[in-house]
């Protein structure tokens, strides 16, 4: 069985959720997730709720993690949270380089690569996000942009580290807009990213490539059915248990059909 047969469905809650509503959502995922044994399910919660995620998801089929980590292991970095701190609360996933962090916190691709390496050193799986803006797409620069974002990570990490990352293609114009890339548009970029990985080393051909940007129950199966799309990174729809579980069901349907 290819390592890539099982799909990934990871929620990115962004800066949403409060204790009471999280409890209902996490409980629904803990019980509902059991049905999807061919899917790697995860949620990346706001850092203050890591302990809540740990207590409600422990023993369930749902992993949890953070949406960013510091590039530093520890020290005088006011406001930052280290990868090791997330690990203390059972986290296994860390999103790095989300477009919202690149745009609002001026994170460079080099910094994102450092964060990916820090995550790995702490034992977390980094989900490295890449993606182009609408202007970049319209000017024909999509491959240049996502290629350069991926190259920064390929340049910094050793092959054994690269073998443990996940990459998420998230076109900025599709995030939170309701306007997903079509399955064919997403597949085209994923095939490009896959080729870029293989050009670096055949040993990293199976790095999971997730698509993110307005994934919903209605479009998930078509997206996940593409040859180089190994699952999704889900924003808005991850805040509603029924929608998120329906996306997991779509992933399961595609995984078991392979
Ligand atoms: P939406 O699913 O809300 O478009 O967000 C995608 C995203 O940014 C996930 O990281």
Boltz pocket constraint, residues with backbone or C-beta under 6 A from the ligand:
constraints:
  - pocket:
      binder: B
      contacts: [[A, 12], [A, 98], [A, 170], [A, 174], [A, 175], [A, 176], [A, 177], [A, 178], [A, 212], [A, 213], [A, 214], [A, 215], [A, 233], [A, 234], [A, 235], [A, 236], [A, 237]]
      max_distance: 6.0
